[in-house]
């Protein structure tokens, strides 16, 4: 069995290739050419265990993740876990991949693909709220999806901002990186805004005039109790685009607006419509992702294939 760590992933494929793999996963999802049992979602206090099996036509596998929101206070990542790939014919384990890294790469790619299809080609300013691991990867993919010249970032943990800015300046040396004093400043100064937080209260200002004409990528809310977006945005969007059908059952940024009547069920549209060629003509857009095991399988198979071709990783004898 092959083991791949984060460095192996980075050396095996490019960010553009992973975004292309995510687009491929959307097409597989539309054709229903996969089998994906409901993911097991276990909450213990404020912590979460996710167990995500999925079968494609060529391989199957399972991702196991833990999400501990308070970990940043302990200088530990929020997300930890493993991704296991199995041979479809024998069930033999063929590859184990760092699960946190797979999650970071594929979720960042989903955000990047969201930007590909919901924002104009000529946008230049990006805002990112949330400076954890996902905030980093969302920014990197966003800057592959569009030619941003300025990135404004903010996090409620103010002390994290200087280190995050330094990391981005190293990764994106030709882009201006600005640390904001508030989320309002981020929205005001950005055409595209990504939110990547586990917040239970909106991190976006409840100001319709401020939000108009912006393009939002919602990544962070993965529980019914989590909310990154206020009522104001649902008053001005024509449609809410979602990556999977079960997003309406998982995210507070969909559950609450439906329950409160801020948005109608018929306004919730599959993101696949855009991948299939529907043009976005809305002035203000919102794409909400909760992710799915199919993304993990397709991206992991690509990484496994490329890593074998390049002789990367460690062989483990079980």
Buried (B, 14 or more C-beta within 10 A) or exposed (E): BBBBBBEBBBBBBEBEBBBBBBBBBBEBBEEEEBEBEEBEEEEEEEBBBBBBBBBBEEBBBBBBBBBBBEBBEEEEBBBBBBBBBBEBEEEEBBBBBBBBBBBBBBBBBBBBBBBBBBBEEEBEBBBBBBBBBBBBBBBBBBBBBBEBEBBBBBBBEEEBBEEBBEBBEEEBEEBEBBBBEEBBBBBBBBBBBBBBBBBBEBBBBEBBEBBEEBBBBBBBBBBBEBBBBBBBBBEBBEBBBBBBEBBBEBBBBBBBBBEEEBBEEEBBBBBBBBBEEBEBEBEBBBBBBBBBBBBBBBBBBBBBBBBBEEEBBEEEEE
